[in-house]
Amino acid sequence: MNTILKSKFLELTSAIKQNDVNSVRNIDAILEDIAQENDPASVTILLLSLDDNFDFDEGMFSIIHTAEAFDDQTYIPGFLAAIPHLFRSSPRWASIVLMRILNNTGSKDALIKSLMQSPEPTKRAVEQLCNKINDQSTDFISKTVAVLVATK
């Protein structure tokens, strides 16, 4: 990762920790710079920046949208690299990110294919997230079945 991105990710972390009304504006400005770099390594770091304790959802959604701008062949491996830690550190946002993937057929198909080759900690995190989502509502059961099979 280049020095510009390292600097921007430090700024992003600082803006999230600030957690006030100016944070969202600052996050959006920083994300523009990160997006311009178009570095696939950004996906994992962006997703790991999600924070359940941040008070302004629009800031977290901006981070998700920036990560989702990458194609599925870049986004899904970045998601899978982040998910074991993200599931522990920010389970709410981990669930939201996974639900967004499940709602997109192309992303869900890419997830299933990649998940079958993923390490056990990644499979367990996705399995637990799917079960958590299904426990909250039956609306996603049809979308999680194939994903759950891929974790086996």
N, C-alpha and C positions, 0 to 999 in steps of 0.2 A: 504494500500500500504506500502511496506517495505521501510526501510530507504535507501537502495541501489537505488531503483527506484526513490524515492524523489530526491536524489542527482543527479541522471542521468537526470531527467527531468529539474532540475535547470541548469545543464550543457547544455542541449539541447536548452533551452531558451536563454542562454548566447551566444551560437554559432550562433543562428539565429539572435540575435540582433547585433552581430559582423558584419554580412553581408559583408564579404570580401572573397577573393579567398581561404582563408584557412577554411572558414566556412563549405564548403561541406565535406571536408576531416574530419573535427571535428564532423560534424553531423553523418557521416557514422560510425565513431568509437563509438560514444555514442549510436547510434541505435543498434549496435551489442550487447552492454551490456544490453540494454533495452530488446531486443529480447530474450536474454538468460534467463531472469527472467520469461518469458512466463506468465505474469500476464494479465488476461482479462481486468482489469481496465486500462491498457495501451492504449487500442484502442481509447477511448474517449480523453484521454490526448494527444495522438499523433495527432489526427485529429485537436484538438484545438490548436496545435502548428503551423499549417499551416498559412503562412503569405503572403498576396498579395504583400507586400512591399519588400520581400526578392528577391534579384536580380539574384539568381542562381536556376533555376527551378529544376535542378537535385537534389538539397538538399531537396526540397519539395517532389519530387517524391520518394526519399529514405524514407521519413517519411510515405508516403502513402503505399509503398510496405511493410514496417514493419507492419503497421496496417492490411493490407490485408492478411498477413501471417496467421492470425487467421481464424478459420473456420467461416462460415456464421452465425452460432448460437451465436457466440461471436462478430464478426465484425459488423453485422447489428444493434444489440442493442447499441453498442458503437457509431456507426455512428448516430443513431437516438438521442442518448443522446447529441451528440455534435452539431448537425445540426442547431438548432435555433441560437446558439451563432456564430457558424462558418459562417452561412449565412450572419450575420451582420458584422462580423469582417473581413472575407476573402471570399467574394462572388465568386471570380474567382476560388479559390481552392475548395470551396463548390460545384460549378458546375462541376468541373473536377472529384471530388470524386463521385458525383452522376452519371455522365456519365459512369464512370468505372463500377459502380454497375449495371446500365442499360444494359451494354454490356455483362454482365455475367448472363446467365439464372438462375442459382442457387441463385446467390446473389439477383437478381431482384425478384424472387419468395419469398425469405426470407424477403425482404424489404416490399413487398405487404402484407404479412401475419402479420408482426410486426407492420406495419404502421396503420392498422385498429384498433389496440389496443393502439395506442400512444396518448399522450395528444395533445390538440388543438395547442399549439405553435409549436410542432414538425410537425404536419400535415400541418400547414400553411407555415412553412419554406420549406418543401418538395414541396408543391403545387407551391409556388412562384418560387422555383428553376426550377421545371419542365416547368413552363410557360416561364421563362427566357431562358431556353435551347431551347424550341420550337420557341420562338421569333427570336433567332439567326439563326436557321436552321430547316427546316422541316424534316431533317434526323432522328430525334429522336421521332417524334410524335407517331409512332407505338409502341415505347418502353415506352412512358410516359402515354399512355391512361389508362392502368390498375393501374398504380401508382396514377394517378390523381383521379381515382374512389375510391381508398383506402383512400384518404384524406377526403372524404365526410362522 
